[in-house]
Amino acid sequence: NPPSLSWGSTRHARSDSIEADDVENNQHSRQTLSAADLGMLLLHIHECRSILWESRRRFNNDVLRNVSEDLAEIAGERGPVSVRQQLQILSRMSRTYKFMKVDYSSMIG
């Protein structure tokens, strides 16, 4: 499992020296989202859930359950996830769910 999210530096009063905790947090920050990015992600997940709920009649129960599980996993609600794992889940979702596929032909004007 990836390390838990670090919510800031544990720098001690000695500002001229780098503590082991700071090095460890810097390594973790490359693997997990910053607090600001995690907040934005959670806002987007909330919006996705709202859209799914409002449009639930358009989806069968299996799709609703699977998408909800994927969103919970991306949000870290089922345990810590790295950025790489989050991206892998999103990639799988875009291949799996028809409504997430991008129609590039409609973007060409």
BAFI-3210 file (N, C-alpha, C; in Angstrom, 3 decimals, decimal comma, padded with zeros to 6 digits):
// residues 109
n [1|2|3|4|5|6|7|8|9|10|11|12|13|14|15|16|17|18|19|20|21|22|23|24|25|26|27|28|29|30|31|32|33|34|35|36|37|38|39|40|41|42|43|44|45|46|47|48|49|50|51|52|53|54|55|56|57|58|59|60|61|62|63|64|65|66|67|68|69|70|71|72|73|74|75|76|77|78|79|80|81|82|83|84|85|86|87|88|89|90|91|92|93|94|95|96|97|98|99|100|101|102|103|104|105|106|107|108|109]
n.u [000,833|000,415|001,992|000,288|-001,590|000,271|-000,078|001,381|004,510|006,818|008,700|011,139|012,160|014,760|015,566|017,582|018,424|017,650|015,225|014,724|012,028|011,079|012,308|011,122|008,413|008,597|009,155|006,787|005,025|005,358|004,021|001,404|-001,514|-001,405|-002,795|-004,446|-004,876|-006,097|-008,416|-009,644|-010,019|-011,851|-014,038|-014,690|-015,322|-017,555|-019,280|-019,517|-020,813|-023,205|-024,265|-024,563|-026,501|-028,657|-029,178|-029,769|-031,645|-030,853|-028,889|-027,990|-028,325|-025,962|-023,930|-024,177|-023,454|-020,829|-019,479|-019,765|-018,244|-015,720|-015,299|-015,224|-012,921|-010,971|-011,137|-009,957|-011,412|-011,486|-009,133|-005,681|-004,492|-002,204|-001,133|-000,551|-002,095|-004,637|-004,758|-004,623|-007,049|-008,833|-008,151|-008,929|-011,659|-012,392|-012,106|-013,948|-016,568|-019,101|-020,205|-018,090|-016,316|-014,489|-015,564|-013,765|-014,185|-016,312|-015,144|-013,709|-013,910]
n.v [-001,197|002,299|005,093|006,970|010,013|013,008|015,904|018,215|019,765|018,474|020,058|021,090|023,355|023,964|025,451|025,441|022,876|019,771|017,630|014,119|013,473|015,423|014,729|012,262|013,078|014,561|012,518|011,104|013,028|012,993|010,753|010,948|013,083|016,644|018,536|020,576|019,713|017,269|018,184|019,484|017,266|015,806|017,546|017,319|014,597|014,593|016,098|014,352|012,210|013,497|014,024|011,379|010,488|012,216|011,466|008,799|007,068|006,611|004,749|001,326|-000,711|-002,112|-000,629|001,822|001,000|000,038|002,313|004,006|002,590|002,757|005,553|005,916|004,506|006,014|008,357|007,587|006,470|003,855|003,193|004,297|005,649|005,878|008,499|007,370|005,007|006,164|007,354|005,069|003,851|005,754|005,582|002,947|003,225|004,972|003,328|001,352|002,350|003,426|006,017|007,576|007,687|009,562|011,378|012,221|013,143|014,873|017,081|018,314|021,055]
n.w [000,000|-000,675|001,004|003,586|003,041|003,146|004,963|005,079|005,888|008,299|009,410|011,689|014,325|013,625|010,931|009,042|008,628|007,086|008,042|008,645|008,478|006,723|004,307|003,929|003,681|001,304|-000,507|-000,297|-001,246|-003,950|-004,598|-003,784|-003,880|-003,352|-000,617|-001,641|-004,300|-003,800|-002,593|-004,787|-006,434|-004,875|-004,986|-007,713|-007,816|-006,158|-007,774|-009,971|-008,709|-008,056|-010,600|-011,514|-009,680|-010,229|-012,813|-012,694|-013,780|-016,334|-016,275|-015,713|-012,743|-012,141|-013,435|-012,092|-009,482|-009,930|-010,945|-008,757|-006,878|-008,092|-007,996|-005,242|-004,679|-006,066|-004,591|-002,271|-000,279|000,368|001,399|001,300|-001,806|-004,495|-006,757|-009,200|-009,081|-008,985|-011,518|-013,097|-012,459|-013,480|-016,181|-016,763|-016,261|-018,320|-020,487|-019,936|-019,397|-021,416|-021,475|-020,684|-022,697|-025,056|-027,796|-030,273|-032,831|-032,700|-031,671|-033,547|-035,470]
ca.u [000,000|001,180|001,934|-000,873|-001,413|000,931|-000,802|002,284|005,852|007,038|009,959|011,311|012,642|016,048|015,179|018,710|018,682|016,525|014,958|014,345|010,598|010,868|012,699|010,071|007,223|008,839|008,995|005,358|004,282|005,419|003,161|000,025|-001,903|-001,326|-004,102|-005,250|-005,279|-007,055|-009,672|-010,254|-010,465|-013,067|-015,124|-015,071|-015,993|-018,888|-020,071|-019,816|-021,840|-024,464|-024,757|-025,031|-027,744|-029,723|-029,421|-029,685|-032,546|-030,164|-027,886|-028,470|-027,833|-024,568|-023,075|-024,200|-022,677|-019,420|-018,930|-019,684|-017,090|-014,511|-015,140|-014,805|-011,519|-010,162|-011,155|-009,223|-012,355|-011,278|-007,720|-004,844|-004,136|-001,203|-001,564|-000,474|-003,274|-005,804|-004,739|-004,940|-008,496|-009,492|-007,909|-009,813|-013,045|-012,648|-012,226|-015,046|-017,890|-019,383|-020,471|-016,834|-015,487|-014,460|-015,768|-012,889|-014,699|-017,209|-014,341|-013,104|-014,939]
ca.v [000,000|003,539|005,781|007,828|011,376|013,923|017,166|019,340|019,449|018,329|020,770|021,474|024,720|024,162|025,630|025,244|021,462|018,990|016,497|012,876|013,542|016,249|013,921|011,262|013,755|014,905|011,286|010,794|014,012|012,595|009,591|011,290|014,448|017,659|018,795|021,387|018,867|016,295|018,916|019,653|015,945|015,468|018,352|016,702|013,327|014,956|016,494|013,112|011,483|014,231|013,767|009,986|010,392|012,925|010,765|007,368|006,268|006,345|003,710|000,147|-000,758|-002,575|000,495|002,768|000,449|-000,029|003,675|004,484|001,929|003,343|006,905|005,766|004,078|007,166|009,329|007,060|006,081|002,425|003,086|005,237|005,324|006,770|009,191|006,379|004,153|006,969|007,490|003,759|003,655|006,630|005,020|001,783|003,710|005,548|002,208|000,471|002,973|004,074|007,447|008,275|007,696|010,856|011,341|013,272|013,688|015,989|018,232|018,932|021,967]
ca.w [000,000|-000,656|002,287|003,753|002,571|004,071|004,916|005,275|006,339|009,738|009,630|013,076|014,542|012,942|009,530|008,143|008,403|006,570|008,922|007,952|008,208|005,536|003,153|003,766|003,154|-000,096|-001,276|-000,307|-002,029|-005,352|-004,784|-003,444|-004,211|-002,304|000,008|-002,567|-005,426|-003,279|-002,426|-006,109|-006,868|-004,135|-005,558|-008,992|-007,508|-005,665|-008,949|-010,713|-007,952|-008,199|-011,956|-011,545|-008,909|-010,957|-014,082|-012,387|-014,631|-017,596|-016,062|-014,992|-011,363|-012,111|-013,809|-010,970|-008,376|-010,321|-011,014|-007,375|-006,268|-008,677|-007,457|-003,838|-004,686|-006,474|-003,492|-001,134|000,760|000,653|001,760|000,551|-003,186|-005,079|-007,973|-010,293|-008,979|-009,360|-012,969|-013,666|-012,299|-014,462|-017,512|-016,896|-016,335|-019,644|-021,428|-019,536|-019,409|-022,697|-021,285|-020,412|-023,902|-025,718|-029,236|-030,774|-034,097|-032,403|-031,235|-034,738|-035,937]
c.u [000,864|001,073|000,693|-000,544|-000,688|000,304|000,095|003,603|005,892|008,367|010,004|011,909|013,963|015,804|016,326|018,977|017,428|016,384|014,564|012,865|010,313|011,214|011,612|008,807|007,403|008,700|007,524|004,611|004,340|004,453|001,692|-000,245|-001,672|-002,722|-005,003|-005,750|-006,292|-008,415|-010,394|-010,783|-011,768|-014,259|-015,620|-015,793|-017,403|-019,807|-020,450|-020,912|-023,196|-025,092|-025,299|-026,368|-028,899|-030,106|-029,473|-030,583|-031,908|-029,193|-028,511|-027,777|-026,376|-023,606|-023,027|-023,328|-021,184|-018,772|-018,779|-018,488|-015,787|-014,255|-014,682|-013,333|-010,598|-010,044|-010,372|-010,124|-012,199|-009,831|-006,901|-004,516|-003,117|-001,797|-001,559|-001,701|-004,532|-005,889|-005,081|-006,437|-009,240|-009,325|-008,821|-011,264|-013,347|-012,740|-013,488|-016,415|-018,086|-019,551|-019,207|-015,916|-015,613|-014,622|-014,996|-013,406|-015,632|-016,455|-013,730|-014,179|-014,783]
c.v [001,241|004,183|006,652|009,235|012,213|015,296|018,348|018,861|019,284|018,978|021,280|022,876|024,981|024,259|025,395|023,776|020,777|017,770|015,279|012,881|014,342|015,472|012,895|011,896|014,132|013,680|010,925|011,755|013,699|011,459|009,895|012,741|015,391|017,870|019,588|020,543|017,812|016,958|019,114|018,323|015,569|016,291|017,752|015,370|013,590|015,341|015,271|012,319|012,167|013,987|012,342|009,851|011,034|012,197|009,253|006,504|005,908|005,171|002,500|000,094|-001,197|-001,433|001,513|002,278|000,457|001,352|004,237|003,874|002,507|004,742|006,850|005,369|005,231|008,175|008,848|006,630|004,618|002,157|004,020|004,727|006,339|007,457|008,217|005,463|004,907|007,106|006,169|003,472|004,503|006,093|003,824|002,218|004,255|004,474|001,392|001,080|003,795|005,585|008,246|008,328|009,062|010,660|012,514|013,884|014,872|017,230|018,964|019,777|022,321]
c.w [000,000|000,714|002,366|003,282|003,602|003,886|005,193|005,823|007,853|010,096|011,069|013,156|013,828|011,440|008,560|007,834|007,890|007,463|008,084|007,610|006,945|004,267|002,869|003,195|001,694|-000,982|-001,377|-001,212|-003,515|-005,647|-004,535|-003,777|-003,041|-001,733|-000,938|-003,737|-004,994|-003,081|-003,751|-006,635|-006,177|-004,615|-006,870|-008,769|-007,002|-006,836|-009,781|-010,016|-008,082|-009,563|-012,065|-010,829|-009,672|-012,236|-013,892|-013,257|-015,966|-017,495|-015,393|-013,629|-011,264|-012,426|-012,670|-009,818|-008,708|-010,376|-009,600|-006,654|-006,793|-008,115|-005,997|-003,760|-005,058|-005,332|-002,278|000,008|001,162|001,019|000,887|-000,846|-003,678|-006,301|-009,143|-010,275|-009,379|-010,880|-013,658|-013,566|-013,325|-015,877|-017,759|-017,039|-017,733|-020,721|-021,174|-019,766|-020,669|-022,543|-020,966|-021,626|-024,581|-027,218|-029,846|-032,073|-033,851|-031,973|-032,418|-035,404|-037,335]
res [n|p|p|s|l|s|w|g|s|t|r|h|a|r|s|d|s|i|e|a|d|d|v|e|n|n|q|h|s|r|q|t|l|s|a|a|d|l|g|m|l|l|l|h|i|h|e|c|r|s|i|l|w|e|s|r|r|r|f|n|n|d|v|l|r|n|v|s|e|d|l|a|e|i|a|g|e|r|g|p|v|s|v|r|q|q|l|q|i|l|s|r|m|s|r|t|y|k|f|m|k|v|d|y|s|s|m|i|g]
***
